[in-house]
Amino acid sequence: MHSTALSLTLPALTNSQRTHLLEDHPLCSLYELFETLPDPRCKSGQRYTLPYLLTCLVAALLCNCNSTLAVGEWCRENLTF
């Protein structure tokens, strides 16, 4: 089953708005955002860091993987561990 994306058009930013956003709010990656989350897992048996796993999950979901099986298959085909 594939998810249905909703079409959303955002209004264009003016040059001053774009400059303000880029100067005052630096961009960071999803991985950097995920690094700020506490890891609730116990330490034994962990192979991968939580930010890495969450980043892989987001990438797989963006590629229409809608189940844990599909995510696992996508990761095996597209990532080097």
mmCIF file of the N, C-alpha and C atoms, coordinates in Angstrom:
data_MODEL
# 
_entry.id   MODEL 
# 
loop_
_atom_site.group_PDB 
_atom_site.id 
_atom_site.type_symbol 
_atom_site.label_atom_id 
_atom_site.label_alt_id 
_atom_site.label_comp_id 
_atom_site.label_asym_id 
_atom_site.label_entity_id 
_atom_site.label_seq_id 
_atom_site.pdbx_PDB_ins_code 
_atom_site.Cartn_x 
_atom_site.Cartn_y 
_atom_site.Cartn_z 
_atom_site.occupancy 
_atom_site.B_iso_or_equiv 
_atom_site.pdbx_formal_charge 
_atom_site.auth_seq_id 
_atom_site.auth_comp_id 
_atom_site.auth_asym_id 
_atom_site.auth_atom_id 
_atom_site.pdbx_PDB_model_num 
ATOM 1   N N  . MET A 1 1  ? 0.838  -1.173 0.000  1.00 0.00 ? 1  MET A N  1 
ATOM 2   C CA . MET A 1 1  ? 0.000  0.000  0.000  1.00 0.00 ? 1  MET A CA 1 
ATOM 3   C C  . MET A 1 1  ? 0.886  1.241  0.000  1.00 0.00 ? 1  MET A C  1 
ATOM 4   N N  . HIS A 1 2  ? 0.650  2.139  -0.917 1.00 0.00 ? 2  HIS A N  1 
ATOM 5   C CA . HIS A 1 2  ? 1.436  3.358  -1.020 1.00 0.00 ? 2  HIS A CA 1 
ATOM 6   C C  . HIS A 1 2  ? 0.675  4.514  -0.390 1.00 0.00 ? 2  HIS A C  1 
ATOM 7   N N  . SER A 1 3  ? 1.396  5.424  0.200  1.00 0.00 ? 3  SER A N  1 
ATOM 8   C CA . SER A 1 3  ? 0.757  6.593  0.788  1.00 0.00 ? 3  SER A CA 1 
ATOM 9   C C  . SER A 1 3  ? 0.457  7.604  -0.303 1.00 0.00 ? 3  SER A C  1 
ATOM 10  N N  . THR A 1 4  ? -0.531 8.436  -0.057 1.00 0.00 ? 4  THR A N  1 
ATOM 11  C CA . THR A 1 4  ? -0.909 9.465  -1.003 1.00 0.00 ? 4  THR A CA 1 
ATOM 12  C C  . THR A 1 4  ? -0.419 10.806 -0.482 1.00 0.00 ? 4  THR A C  1 
ATOM 13  N N  . ALA A 1 5  ? 0.426  11.451 -1.242 1.00 0.00 ? 5  ALA A N  1 
ATOM 14  C CA . ALA A 1 5  ? 0.956  12.740 -0.838 1.00 0.00 ? 5  ALA A CA 1 
ATOM 15  C C  . ALA A 1 5  ? -0.026 13.841 -1.208 1.00 0.00 ? 5  ALA A C  1 
ATOM 16  N N  . LEU A 1 6  ? -0.161 14.805 -0.312 1.00 0.00 ? 6  LEU A N  1 
ATOM 17  C CA . LEU A 1 6  ? -1.009 15.948 -0.588 1.00 0.00 ? 6  LEU A CA 1 
ATOM 18  C C  . LEU A 1 6  ? -0.175 17.032 -1.253 1.00 0.00 ? 6  LEU A C  1 
ATOM 19  N N  . SER A 1 7  ? -0.747 17.671 -2.243 1.00 0.00 ? 7  SER A N  1 
ATOM 20  C CA . SER A 1 7  ? -0.042 18.748 -2.922 1.00 0.00 ? 7  SER A CA 1 
ATOM 21  C C  . SER A 1 7  ? -0.135 20.009 -2.081 1.00 0.00 ? 7  SER A C  1 
ATOM 22  N N  . LEU A 1 8  ? 1.006  20.636 -1.856 1.00 0.00 ? 8  LEU A N  1 
ATOM 23  C CA . LEU A 1 8  ? 1.049  21.843 -1.044 1.00 0.00 ? 8  LEU A CA 1 
ATOM 24  C C  . LEU A 1 8  ? 1.981  22.832 -1.718 1.00 0.00 ? 8  LEU A C  1 
ATOM 25  N N  . THR A 1 9  ? 1.482  24.019 -1.970 1.00 0.00 ? 9  THR A N  1 
ATOM 26  C CA . THR A 1 9  ? 2.290  25.058 -2.574 1.00 0.00 ? 9  THR A CA 1 
ATOM 27  C C  . THR A 1 9  ? 2.470  26.172 -1.560 1.00 0.00 ? 9  THR A C  1 
ATOM 28  N N  . LEU A 1 10 ? 3.714  26.456 -1.232 1.00 0.00 ? 10 LEU A N  1 
ATOM 29  C CA . LEU A 1 10 ? 4.020  27.520 -0.286 1.00 0.00 ? 10 LEU A CA 1 
ATOM 30  C C  . LEU A 1 10 ? 4.279  28.816 -1.044 1.00 0.00 ? 10 LEU A C  1 
ATOM 31  N N  . PRO A 1 11 ? 3.909  29.936 -0.434 1.00 0.00 ? 11 PRO A N  1 
ATOM 32  C CA . PRO A 1 11 ? 4.182  31.204 -1.110 1.00 0.00 ? 11 PRO A CA 1 
ATOM 33  C C  . PRO A 1 11 ? 5.689  31.457 -1.197 1.00 0.00 ? 11 PRO A C  1 
ATOM 34  N N  . ALA A 1 12 ? 6.100  32.110 -2.261 1.00 0.00 ? 12 ALA A N  1 
ATOM 35  C CA . ALA A 1 12 ? 7.515  32.399 -2.458 1.00 0.00 ? 12 ALA A CA 1 
ATOM 36  C C  . ALA A 1 12 ? 7.998  33.419 -1.435 1.00 0.00 ? 12 ALA A C  1 
ATOM 37  N N  . LEU A 1 13 ? 9.227  33.257 -0.988 1.00 0.00 ? 13 LEU A N  1 
ATOM 38  C CA . LEU A 1 13 ? 9.829  34.204 -0.051 1.00 0.00 ? 13 LEU A CA 1 
ATOM 39  C C  . LEU A 1 13 ? 10.417 35.385 -0.808 1.00 0.00 ? 13 LEU A C  1 
ATOM 40  N N  . THR A 1 14 ? 10.372 36.538 -0.182 1.00 0.00 ? 14 THR A N  1 
ATOM 41  C CA . THR A 1 14 ? 11.050 37.686 -0.762 1.00 0.00 ? 14 THR A CA 1 
ATOM 42  C C  . THR A 1 14 ? 12.546 37.546 -0.479 1.00 0.00 ? 14 THR A C  1 
ATOM 43  N N  . ASN A 1 15 ? 13.358 38.316 -1.160 1.00 0.00 ? 15 ASN A N  1 
ATOM 44  C CA . ASN A 1 15 ? 14.804 38.246 -0.942 1.00 0.00 ? 15 ASN A CA 1 
ATOM 45  C C  . ASN A 1 15 ? 15.169 38.599 0.493  1.00 0.00 ? 15 ASN A C  1 
ATOM 46  N N  . SER A 1 16 ? 14.499 39.580 1.071  1.00 0.00 ? 16 SER A N  1 
ATOM 47  C CA . SER A 1 16 ? 14.813 39.962 2.456  1.00 0.00 ? 16 SER A CA 1 
ATOM 48  C C  . SER A 1 16 ? 14.403 38.862 3.428  1.00 0.00 ? 16 SER A C  1 
ATOM 49  N N  . GLN A 1 17 ? 13.266 38.194 3.187  1.00 0.00 ? 17 GLN A N  1 
ATOM 50  C CA . GLN A 1 17 ? 12.852 37.076 4.044  1.00 0.00 ? 17 GLN A CA 1 
ATOM 51  C C  . GLN A 1 17 ? 13.838 35.925 3.936  1.00 0.00 ? 17 GLN A C  1 
ATOM 52  N N  . ARG A 1 18 ? 14.287 35.620 2.722  1.00 0.00 ? 18 ARG A N  1 
ATOM 53  C CA . ARG A 1 18 ? 15.238 34.530 2.507  1.00 0.00 ? 18 ARG A CA 1 
ATOM 54  C C  . ARG A 1 18 ? 16.567 34.837 3.207  1.00 0.00 ? 18 ARG A C  1 
ATOM 55  N N  . THR A 1 19 ? 17.041 36.060 3.076  1.00 0.00 ? 19 THR A N  1 
ATOM 56  C CA . THR A 1 19 ? 18.283 36.467 3.725  1.00 0.00 ? 19 THR A CA 1 
ATOM 57  C C  . THR A 1 19 ? 18.157 36.379 5.234  1.00 0.00 ? 19 THR A C  1 
ATOM 58  N N  . HIS A 1 20 ? 17.037 36.844 5.767  1.00 0.00 ? 20 HIS A N  1 
ATOM 59  C CA . HIS A 1 20 ? 16.795 36.784 7.205  1.00 0.00 ? 20 HIS A CA 1 
ATOM 60  C C  . HIS A 1 20 ? 16.815 35.340 7.712  1.00 0.00 ? 20 HIS A C  1 
ATOM 61  N N  . LEU A 1 21 ? 16.160 34.439 7.017  1.00 0.00 ? 21 LEU A N  1 
ATOM 62  C CA . LEU A 1 21 ? 16.122 33.031 7.426  1.00 0.00 ? 21 LEU A CA 1 
ATOM 63  C C  . LEU A 1 21 ? 17.505 32.401 7.404  1.00 0.00 ? 21 LEU A C  1 
ATOM 64  N N  . LEU A 1 22 ? 18.269 32.666 6.361  1.00 0.00 ? 22 LEU A N  1 
ATOM 65  C CA . LEU A 1 22 ? 19.580 32.036 6.229  1.00 0.00 ? 22 LEU A CA 1 
ATOM 66  C C  . LEU A 1 22 ? 20.601 32.612 7.202  1.00 0.00 ? 22 LEU A C  1 
ATOM 67  N N  . GLU A 1 23 ? 20.468 33.866 7.562  1.00 0.00 ? 23 GLU A N  1 
ATOM 68  C CA . GLU A 1 23 ? 21.415 34.475 8.490  1.00 0.00 ? 23 GLU A CA 1 
ATOM 69  C C  . GLU A 1 23 ? 21.081 34.172 9.945  1.00 0.00 ? 23 GLU A C  1 
ATOM 70  N N  . ASP A 1 24 ? 19.810 34.217 10.296 1.00 0.00 ? 24 ASP A N  1 
ATOM 71  C CA . ASP A 1 24 ? 19.406 34.068 11.694 1.00 0.00 ? 24 ASP A CA 1 
ATOM 72  C C  . ASP A 1 24 ? 19.118 32.640 12.110 1.00 0.00 ? 24 ASP A C  1 
ATOM 73  N N  . HIS A 1 25 ? 18.792 31.798 11.174 1.00 0.00 ? 25 HIS A N  1 
ATOM 74  C CA . HIS A 1 25 ? 18.436 30.414 11.485 1.00 0.00 ? 25 HIS A CA 1 
ATOM 75  C C  . HIS A 1 25 ? 19.222 29.475 10.574 1.00 0.00 ? 25 HIS A C  1 
ATOM 76  N N  . PRO A 1 26 ? 20.432 29.112 10.976 1.00 0.00 ? 26 PRO A N  1 
ATOM 77  C CA . PRO A 1 26 ? 21.228 28.243 10.110 1.00 0.00 ? 26 PRO A CA 1 
ATOM 78  C C  . PRO A 1 26 ? 20.555 26.882 9.925  1.00 0.00 ? 26 PRO A C  1 
ATOM 79  N N  . LEU A 1 27 ? 20.725 26.349 8.741  1.00 0.00 ? 27 LEU A N  1 
ATOM 80  C CA . LEU A 1 27 ? 20.149 25.042 8.428  1.00 0.00 ? 27 LEU A CA 1 
ATOM 81  C C  . LEU A 1 27 ? 20.985 23.944 9.070  1.00 0.00 ? 27 LEU A C  1 
ATOM 82  N N  . CYS A 1 28 ? 20.314 22.905 9.519  1.00 0.00 ? 28 CYS A N  1 
ATOM 83  C CA . CYS A 1 28 ? 21.033 21.742 10.020 1.00 0.00 ? 28 CYS A CA 1 
ATOM 84  C C  . CYS A 1 28 ? 20.406 20.503 9.393  1.00 0.00 ? 28 CYS A C  1 
ATOM 85  N N  . SER A 1 29 ? 21.117 19.424 9.434  1.00 0.00 ? 29 SER A N  1 
ATOM 86  C CA . SER A 1 29 ? 20.644 18.194 8.806  1.00 0.00 ? 29 SER A CA 1 
ATOM 87  C C  . SER A 1 29 ? 19.691 17.456 9.745  1.00 0.00 ? 29 SER A C  1 
ATOM 88  N N  . LEU A 1 30 ? 18.943 16.530 9.183  1.00 0.00 ? 30 LEU A N  1 
ATOM 89  C CA . LEU A 1 30 ? 18.090 15.679 10.013 1.00 0.00 ? 30 LEU A CA 1 
ATOM 90  C C  . LEU A 1 30 ? 18.926 14.900 11.015 1.00 0.00 ? 30 LEU A C  1 
ATOM 91  N N  . TYR A 1 31 ? 20.091 14.445 10.583 1.00 0.00 ? 31 TYR A N  1 
ATOM 92  C CA . TYR A 1 31 ? 20.967 13.692 11.472 1.00 0.00 ? 31 TYR A CA 1 
ATOM 93  C C  . TYR A 1 31 ? 21.335 14.539 12.690 1.00 0.00 ? 31 TYR A C  1 
ATOM 94  N N  . GLU A 1 32 ? 21.659 15.813 12.464 1.00 0.00 ? 32 GLU A N  1 
ATOM 95  C CA . GLU A 1 32 ? 22.005 16.704 13.575 1.00 0.00 ? 32 GLU A CA 1 
ATOM 96  C C  . GLU A 1 32 ? 20.815 16.905 14.514 1.00 0.00 ? 32 GLU A C  1 
ATOM 97  N N  . LEU A 1 33 ? 19.625 17.004 13.955 1.00 0.00 ? 33 LEU A N  1 
ATOM 98  C CA . LEU A 1 33 ? 18.435 17.129 14.801 1.00 0.00 ? 33 LEU A CA 1 
ATOM 99  C C  . LEU A 1 33 ? 18.198 15.857 15.603 1.00 0.00 ? 33 LEU A C  1 
ATOM 100 N N  . PHE A 1 34 ? 18.376 14.708 14.951 1.00 0.00 ? 34 PHE A N  1 
ATOM 101 C CA . PHE A 1 34 ? 18.169 13.435 15.642 1.00 0.00 ? 34 PHE A CA 1 
ATOM 102 C C  . PHE A 1 34 ? 19.208 13.197 16.730 1.00 0.00 ? 34 PHE A C  1 
ATOM 103 N N  . GLU A 1 35 ? 20.385 13.805 16.604 1.00 0.00 ? 35 GLU A N  1 
ATOM 104 C CA . GLU A 1 35 ? 21.410 13.669 17.645 1.00 0.00 ? 35 GLU A CA 1 
ATOM 105 C C  . GLU A 1 35 ? 20.986 14.305 18.959 1.00 0.00 ? 35 GLU A C  1 
ATOM 106 N N  . THR A 1 36 ? 20.024 15.200 18.919 1.00 0.00 ? 36 THR A N  1 
ATOM 107 C CA . THR A 1 36 ? 19.573 15.868 20.140 1.00 0.00 ? 36 THR A CA 1 
ATOM 108 C C  . THR A 1 36 ? 18.560 15.026 20.923 1.00 0.00 ? 36 THR A C  1 
ATOM 109 N N  . LEU A 1 37 ? 18.065 13.948 20.318 1.00 0.00 ? 37 LEU A N  1 
ATOM 110 C CA . LEU A 1 37 ? 17.075 13.100 20.984 1.00 0.00 ? 37 LEU A CA 1 
ATOM 111 C C  . LEU A 1 37 ? 17.751 12.106 21.928 1.00 0.00 ? 37 LEU A C  1 
ATOM 112 N N  . PRO A 1 38 ? 17.166 11.888 23.095 1.00 0.00 ? 38 PRO A N  1 
ATOM 113 C CA . PRO A 1 38 ? 17.723 10.864 23.984 1.00 0.00 ? 38 PRO A CA 1 
ATOM 114 C C  . PRO A 1 38 ? 17.425 9.470  23.414 1.00 0.00 ? 38 PRO A C  1 
ATOM 115 N N  . ASP A 1 39 ? 18.355 8.560  23.590 1.00 0.00 ? 39 ASP A N  1 
ATOM 116 C CA . ASP A 1 39 ? 18.192 7.191  23.092 1.00 0.00 ? 39 ASP A CA 1 
ATOM 117 C C  . ASP A 1 39 ? 17.596 6.337  24.203 1.00 0.00 ? 39 ASP A C  1 
ATOM 118 N N  . PRO A 1 40 ? 16.343 5.872  24.048 1.00 0.00 ? 40 PRO A N  1 
ATOM 119 C CA . PRO A 1 40 ? 15.699 5.099  25.110 1.00 0.00 ? 40 PRO A CA 1 
ATOM 120 C C  . PRO A 1 40 ? 16.109 3.627  25.150 1.00 0.00 ? 40 PRO A C  1 
ATOM 121 N N  . ARG A 1 41 ? 16.922 3.195  24.184 1.00 0.00 ? 41 ARG A N  1 
ATOM 122 C CA . ARG A 1 41 ? 17.287 1.782  24.105 1.00 0.00 ? 41 ARG A CA 1 
ATOM 123 C C  . ARG A 1 41 ? 18.377 1.441  25.119 1.00 0.00 ? 41 ARG A C  1 
ATOM 124 N N  . CYS A 1 42 ? 18.383 0.180  25.571 1.00 0.00 ? 42 CYS A N  1 
ATOM 125 C CA . CYS A 1 42 ? 19.479 -0.252 26.445 1.00 0.00 ? 42 CYS A CA 1 
ATOM 126 C C  . CYS A 1 42 ? 20.732 -0.417 25.583 1.00 0.00 ? 42 CYS A C  1 
ATOM 127 N N  . LYS A 1 43 ? 21.889 -0.293 26.195 1.00 0.00 ? 43 LYS A N  1 
ATOM 128 C CA . LYS A 1 43 ? 23.150 -0.265 25.450 1.00 0.00 ? 43 LYS A CA 1 
ATOM 129 C C  . LYS A 1 43 ? 23.570 -1.616 24.877 1.00 0.00 ? 43 LYS A C  1 
ATOM 130 N N  . SER A 1 44 ? 23.140 -2.705 25.486 1.00 0.00 ? 44 SER A N  1 
ATOM 131 C CA . SER A 1 44 ? 23.583 -4.016 25.004 1.00 0.00 ? 44 SER A CA 1 
ATOM 132 C C  . SER A 1 44 ? 22.918 -4.356 23.670 1.00 0.00 ? 44 SER A C  1 
ATOM 133 N N  . GLY A 1 45 ? 23.716 -4.797 22.742 1.00 0.00 ? 45 GLY A N  1 
ATOM 134 C CA . GLY A 1 45 ? 23.200 -5.243 21.456 1.00 0.00 ? 45 GLY A CA 1 
ATOM 135 C C  . GLY A 1 45 ? 22.987 -4.144 20.430 1.00 0.00 ? 45 GLY A C  1 
ATOM 136 N N  . GLN A 1 46 ? 23.334 -2.920 20.753 1.00 0.00 ? 46 GLN A N  1 
ATOM 137 C CA . GLN A 1 46 ? 23.149 -1.844 19.779 1.00 0.00 ? 46 GLN A CA 1 
ATOM 138 C C  . GLN A 1 46 ? 24.227 -1.908 18.705 1.00 0.00 ? 46 GLN A C  1 
ATOM 139 N N  . ARG A 1 47 ? 23.806 -1.893 17.463 1.00 0.00 ? 47 ARG A N  1 
ATOM 140 C CA . ARG A 1 47 ? 24.755 -1.869 16.353 1.00 0.00 ? 47 ARG A CA 1 
ATOM 141 C C  . ARG A 1 47 ? 24.910 -0.466 15.782 1.00 0.00 ? 47 ARG A C  1 
ATOM 142 N N  . TYR A 1 48 ? 23.831 0.272  15.758 1.00 0.00 ? 48 TYR A N  1 
ATOM 143 C CA . TYR A 1 48 ? 23.815 1.576  15.101 1.00 0.00 ? 48 TYR A CA 1 
ATOM 144 C C  . TYR A 1 48 ? 23.311 2.634  16.069 1.00 0.00 ? 48 TYR A C  1 
ATOM 145 N N  . THR A 1 49 ? 23.773 3.859  15.850 1.00 0.00 ? 49 THR A N  1 
ATOM 146 C CA . THR A 1 49 ? 23.313 4.959  16.692 1.00 0.00 ? 49 THR A CA 1 
ATOM 147 C C  . THR A 1 49 ? 21.871 5.320  16.328 1.00 0.00 ? 49 THR A C  1 
ATOM 148 N N  . LEU A 1 50 ? 21.175 5.904  17.279 1.00 0.00 ? 50 LEU A N  1 
ATOM 149 C CA . LEU A 1 50 ? 19.783 6.293  17.039 1.00 0.00 ? 50 LEU A CA 1 
ATOM 150 C C  . LEU A 1 50 ? 19.666 7.311  15.904 1.00 0.00 ? 50 LEU A C  1 
ATOM 151 N N  . PRO A 1 51 ? 20.526 8.340  15.846 1.00 0.00 ? 51 PRO A N  1 
ATOM 152 C CA . PRO A 1 51 ? 20.397 9.286  14.727 1.00 0.00 ? 51 PRO A CA 1 
ATOM 153 C C  . PRO A 1 51 ? 20.555 8.618  13.361 1.00 0.00 ? 51 PRO A C  1 
ATOM 154 N N  . TYR A 1 52 ? 21.462 7.647  13.266 1.00 0.00 ? 52 TYR A N  1 
ATOM 155 C CA . TYR A 1 52 ? 21.656 6.929  12.006 1.00 0.00 ? 52 TYR A CA 1 
ATOM 156 C C  . TYR A 1 52 ? 20.393 6.141  11.636 1.00 0.00 ? 52 TYR A C  1 
ATOM 157 N N  . LEU A 1 53 ? 19.837 5.435  12.600 1.00 0.00 ? 53 LEU A N  1 
ATOM 158 C CA . LEU A 1 53 ? 18.638 4.631  12.337 1.00 0.00 ? 53 LEU A CA 1 
ATOM 159 C C  . LEU A 1 53 ? 17.459 5.510  11.920 1.00 0.00 ? 53 LEU A C  1 
ATOM 160 N N  . LEU A 1 54 ? 17.274 6.627  12.616 1.00 0.00 ? 54 LEU A N  1 
ATOM 161 C CA . LEU A 1 54 ? 16.152 7.505  12.296 1.00 0.00 ? 54 LEU A CA 1 
ATOM 162 C C  . LEU A 1 54 ? 16.329 8.163  10.933 1.00 0.00 ? 54 LEU A C  1 
ATOM 163 N N  . THR A 1 55 ? 17.554 8.524  10.586 1.00 0.00 ? 55 THR A N  1 
ATOM 164 C CA . THR A 1 55 ? 17.818 9.109  9.269  1.00 0.00 ? 55 THR A CA 1 
ATOM 165 C C  . THR A 1 55 ? 17.538 8.087  8.169  1.00 0.00 ? 55 THR A C  1 
ATOM 166 N N  . CYS A 1 56 ? 17.945 6.852  8.370  1.00 0.00 ? 56 CYS A N  1 
ATOM 167 C CA . CYS A 1 56 ? 17.657 5.778  7.403  1.00 0.00 ? 56 CYS A CA 1 
ATOM 168 C C  . CYS A 1 56 ? 16.156 5.556  7.273  1.00 0.00 ? 56 CYS A C  1 
ATOM 169 N N  . LEU A 1 57 ? 15.454 5.600  8.388  1.00 0.00 ? 57 LEU A N  1 
ATOM 170 C CA . LEU A 1 57 ? 14.002 5.404  8.368  1.00 0.00 ? 57 LEU A CA 1 
ATOM 171 C C  . LEU A 1 57 ? 13.325 6.504  7.568  1.00 0.00 ? 57 LEU A C  1 
ATOM 172 N N  . VAL A 1 58 ? 13.717 7.743  7.782  1.00 0.00 ? 58 VAL A N  1 
ATOM 173 C CA . VAL A 1 58 ? 13.124 8.856  7.036  1.00 0.00 ? 58 VAL A CA 1 
ATOM 174 C C  . VAL A 1 58 ? 13.397 8.702  5.546  1.00 0.00 ? 58 VAL A C  1 
ATOM 175 N N  . ALA A 1 59 ? 14.623 8.338  5.177  1.00 0.00 ? 59 ALA A N  1 
ATOM 176 C CA . ALA A 1 59 ? 14.959 8.139  3.765  1.00 0.00 ? 59 ALA A CA 1 
ATOM 177 C C  . ALA A 1 59 ? 14.102 7.037  3.152  1.00 0.00 ? 59 ALA A C  1 
ATOM 178 N N  . ALA A 1 60 ? 13.921 5.940  3.866  1.00 0.00 ? 60 ALA A N  1 
ATOM 179 C CA . ALA A 1 60 ? 13.109 4.833  3.361  1.00 0.00 ? 60 ALA A CA 1 
ATOM 180 C C  . ALA A 1 60 ? 11.642 5.249  3.229  1.00 0.00 ? 60 ALA A C  1 
ATOM 181 N N  . LEU A 1 61 ? 11.132 5.991  4.202  1.00 0.00 ? 61 LEU A N  1 
ATOM 182 C CA . LEU A 1 61 ? 9.745  6.441  4.126  1.00 0.00 ? 61 LEU A CA 1 
ATOM 183 C C  . LEU A 1 61 ? 9.536  7.394  2.958  1.00 0.00 ? 61 LEU A C  1 
ATOM 184 N N  . LEU A 1 62 ? 10.523 8.228  2.667  1.00 0.00 ? 62 LEU A N  1 
ATOM 185 C CA . LEU A 1 62 ? 10.424 9.124  1.518  1.00 0.00 ? 62 LEU A CA 1 
ATOM 186 C C  . LEU A 1 62 ? 10.437 8.358  0.199  1.00 0.00 ? 62 LEU A C  1 
ATOM 187 N N  . CYS A 1 63 ? 10.930 7.129  0.230  1.00 0.00 ? 63 CYS A N  1 
ATOM 188 C CA . CYS A 1 63 ? 10.950 6.268  -0.963 1.00 0.00 ? 63 CYS A CA 1 
ATOM 189 C C  . CYS A 1 63 ? 9.755  5.309  -0.978 1.00 0.00 ? 63 CYS A C  1 
ATOM 190 N N  . ASN A 1 64 ? 8.698  5.676  -0.257 1.00 0.00 ? 64 ASN A N  1 
ATOM 191 C CA . ASN A 1 64 ? 7.433  4.922  -0.237 1.00 0.00 ? 64 ASN A CA 1 
ATOM 192 C C  . ASN A 1 64 ? 7.518  3.560  0.431  1.00 0.00 ? 64 ASN A C  1 
ATOM 193 N N  . CYS A 1 65 ? 8.415  3.380  1.365  1.00 0.00 ? 65 CYS A N  1 
ATOM 194 C CA . CYS A 1 65 ? 8.454  2.147  2.147  1.00 0.00 ? 65 CYS A CA 1 
ATOM 195 C C  . CYS A 1 65 ? 7.459  2.305  3.295  1.00 0.00 ? 65 CYS A C  1 
ATOM 196 N N  . ASN A 1 66 ? 6.405  1.518  3.280  1.00 0.00 ? 66 ASN A N  1 
ATOM 197 C CA . ASN A 1 66 ? 5.325  1.689  4.251  1.00 0.00 ? 66 ASN A CA 1 
ATOM 198 C C  . ASN A 1 66 ? 5.225  0.565  5.268  1.00 0.00 ? 66 ASN A C  1 
ATOM 199 N N  . SER A 1 67 ? 6.228  -0.267 5.366  1.00 0.00 ? 67 SER A N  1 
ATOM 200 C CA . SER A 1 67 ? 6.227  -1.326 6.375  1.00 0.00 ? 67 SER A CA 1 
ATOM 201 C C  . SER A 1 67 ? 7.660  -1.537 6.848  1.00 0.00 ? 67 SER A C  1 
ATOM 202 N N  . THR A 1 68 ? 7.799  -2.197 7.978  1.00 0.00 ? 68 THR A N  1 
ATOM 203 C CA . THR A 1 68 ? 9.150  -2.445 8.487  1.00 0.00 ? 68 THR A CA 1 
ATOM 204 C C  . THR A 1 68 ? 9.913  -3.370 7.543  1.00 0.00 ? 68 THR A C  1 
ATOM 205 N N  . LEU A 1 69 ? 9.222  -4.292 6.913  1.00 0.00 ? 69 LEU A N  1 
ATOM 206 C CA . LEU A 1 69 ? 9.864  -5.181 5.940  1.00 0.00 ? 69 LEU A CA 1 
ATOM 207 C C  . LEU A 1 69 ? 10.382 -4.380 4.749  1.00 0.00 ? 69 LEU A C  1 
ATOM 208 N N  . ALA A 1 70 ? 9.557  -3.474 4.235  1.00 0.00 ? 70 ALA A N  1 
ATOM 209 C CA . ALA A 1 70 ? 9.966  -2.648 3.097  1.00 0.00 ? 70 ALA A CA 1 
ATOM 210 C C  . ALA A 1 70 ? 11.144 -1.749 3.470  1.00 0.00 ? 70 ALA A C  1 
ATOM 211 N N  . VAL A 1 71 ? 11.140 -1.210 4.684  1.00 0.00 ? 71 VAL A N  1 
ATOM 212 C CA . VAL A 1 71 ? 12.245 -0.368 5.144  1.00 0.00 ? 71 VAL A CA 1 
ATOM 213 C C  . VAL A 1 71 ? 13.527 -1.188 5.211  1.00 0.00 ? 71 VAL A C  1 
ATOM 214 N N  . GLY A 1 72 ? 13.459 -2.394 5.761  1.00 0.00 ? 72 GLY A N  1 
ATOM 215 C CA . GLY A 1 72 ? 14.626 -3.261 5.852  1.00 0.00 ? 72 GLY A CA 1 
ATOM 216 C C  . GLY A 1 72 ? 15.191 -3.617 4.497  1.00 0.00 ? 72 GLY A C  1 
ATOM 217 N N  . GLU A 1 73 ? 14.312 -3.945 3.558  1.00 0.00 ? 73 GLU A N  1 
ATOM 218 C CA . GLU A 1 73 ? 14.760 -4.282 2.204  1.00 0.00 ? 73 GLU A CA 1 
ATOM 219 C C  . GLU A 1 73 ? 15.396 -3.073 1.531  1.00 0.00 ? 73 GLU A C  1 
ATOM 220 N N  . TRP A 1 74 ? 14.788 -1.897 1.706  1.00 0.00 ? 74 TRP A N  1 
ATOM 221 C CA . TRP A 1 74 ? 15.326 -0.680 1.105  1.00 0.00 ? 74 TRP A CA 1 
ATOM 222 C C  . TRP A 1 74 ? 16.723 -0.403 1.660  1.00 0.00 ? 74 TRP A C  1 
ATOM 223 N N  . CYS A 1 75 ? 16.891 -0.548 2.969  1.00 0.00 ? 75 CYS A N  1 
ATOM 224 C CA . CYS A 1 75 ? 18.188 -0.296 3.597  1.00 0.00 ? 75 CYS A CA 1 
ATOM 225 C C  . CYS A 1 75 ? 19.246 -1.274 3.083  1.00 0.00 ? 75 CYS A C  1 
ATOM 226 N N  . ARG A 1 76 ? 18.893 -2.542 2.958  1.00 0.00 ? 76 ARG A N  1 
ATOM 227 C CA . ARG A 1 76 ? 19.850 -3.532 2.447  1.00 0.00 ? 76 ARG A CA 1 
ATOM 228 C C  . ARG A 1 76 ? 20.294 -3.214 1.022  1.00 0.00 ? 76 ARG A C  1 
ATOM 229 N N  . GLU A 1 77 ? 19.361 -2.709 0.219  1.00 0.00 ? 77 GLU A N  1 
ATOM 230 C CA . GLU A 1 77 ? 19.668 -2.427 -1.193 1.00 0.00 ? 77 GLU A CA 1 
ATOM 231 C C  . GLU A 1 77 ? 20.414 -1.108 -1.378 1.00 0.00 ? 77 GLU A C  1 
ATOM 232 N N  . ASN A 1 78 ? 20.185 -0.142 -0.498 1.00 0.00 ? 78 ASN A N  1 
ATOM 233 C CA . ASN A 1 78 ? 20.671 1.213  -0.770 1.00 0.00 ? 78 ASN A CA 1 
ATOM 234 C C  . ASN A 1 78 ? 21.734 1.738  0.183  1.00 0.00 ? 78 ASN A C  1 
ATOM 235 N N  . LEU A 1 79 ? 21.984 1.066  1.284  1.00 0.00 ? 79 LEU A N  1 
ATOM 236 C CA . LEU A 1 79 ? 22.949 1.575  2.260  1.00 0.00 ? 79 LEU A CA 1 
ATOM 237 C C  . LEU A 1 79 ? 24.111 0.644  2.419  1.00 0.00 ? 79 LEU A C  1 
ATOM 238 N N  . THR A 1 80 ? 25.254 1.216  2.684  1.00 0.00 ? 80 THR A N  1 
ATOM 239 C CA . THR A 1 80 ? 26.450 0.437  2.987  1.00 0.00 ? 80 THR A CA 1 
ATOM 240 C C  . THR A 1 80 ? 26.683 0.516  4.477  1.00 0.00 ? 80 THR A C  1 
ATOM 241 N N  . PHE A 1 81 ? 26.718 -0.623 5.129  1.00 0.00 ? 81 PHE A N  1 
ATOM 242 C CA . PHE A 1 81 ? 26.896 -0.637 6.585  1.00 0.00 ? 81 PHE A CA 1 
ATOM 243 C C  . PHE A 1 81 ? 28.330 -0.867 6.931  1.00 0.00 ? 81 PHE A C  1 
# 
